[in-house]
Structures are given as C-alpha cells and as structure tokens.
Amino acid sequence: MNLRQRSGAKVRAMREGCGMTQEALASRCRLPLSALALIESGDAALGSEELVKIASVLGTTPDVLLDGVRWDQDQMRFVVEPGSSGD
C-alpha cells in the first residue's frame, strides 16, 4: 500500500469513526464529493489545502492523516517515518 492509499484509508477510517458520510465531510471541507472519493480510494493525492481542511474537520492534524509521514519542525519539511514505505 503506497502513501496515497494509506492516507486515503486513514481519512476514510477517521471519517467513519466520526459517524460522518462522505457527503457531509466533503460539504464541511468545501470539496467536491468526487474529489473526496478519489482521495479516500487512494486514486488522488491529498493536496496541502485539502489535507488541512480535512484534518481540521476531523479534529486531527495533517501528520496523522499522512500516516507514516510527519512534519519535522527543525528541518521545516515532511519526513517519512522509519519503517513506512513512503512511496
């Protein structure tokens, strides 16, 4: 499973955990439903704006949604956690 697929699965799991439909999340994030469906299926990457919007609505942070990637404040960039495929 690549990074896009893992991130999409994480978005889906968190959305479902909140009891939210795709329609509700898309509406609250002001995203087209089709875009959210592509993200959740792993067929589209999360852009930075989508990442921040979705994380905010789901009550989490972008690094949690990226699942295996985190923001390194010292390096001022995203880094892949050891043990994750990061592809």
CORDATA-V194772 format. One record per residue. N is the residue number from 0. RES is the residue in one letter. OMEGA is omega in whole degrees, 0 to 359 (none if undefined). Layout:
# CORDATA-V194772
n	res	omega
N	RES	OMEGA
N	RES	OMEGA
This chain:
# CORDATA-V194772
n	res	omega
0	M	181
1	N	184
2	L	179
3	R	180
4	Q	179
5	R	180
6	S	178
7	G	178
8	A	179
9	K	177
10	V	181
11	R	181
12	A	181
13	M	178
14	R	179
15	E	178
16	G	177
17	C	182
18	G	185
19	M	175
20	T	174
21	Q	181
22	E	181
23	A	180
24	L	179
25	A	180
26	S	181
27	R	179
28	C	184
29	R	177
30	L	172
31	P	179
32	L	180
33	S	179
34	A	179
35	L	179
36	A	178
37	L	178
38	I	182
39	E	180
40	S	182
41	G	180
42	D	176
43	A	178
44	A	174
45	L	172
46	G	183
47	S	179
48	E	179
49	E	180
50	L	181
51	V	180
52	K	182
53	I	179
54	A	181
55	S	181
56	V	180
57	L	177
58	G	180
59	T	179
60	T	181
61	P	182
62	D	177
63	V	180
64	L	181
65	L	171
66	D	180
67	G	178
68	V	179
69	R	177
70	W	176
71	D	184
72	Q	180
73	D	180
74	Q	181
75	M	177
76	R	175
77	F	176
78	V	178
79	V	179
80	E	176
81	P	179
82	G	177
83	S	185
84	S	175
85	G	180
86	D	none
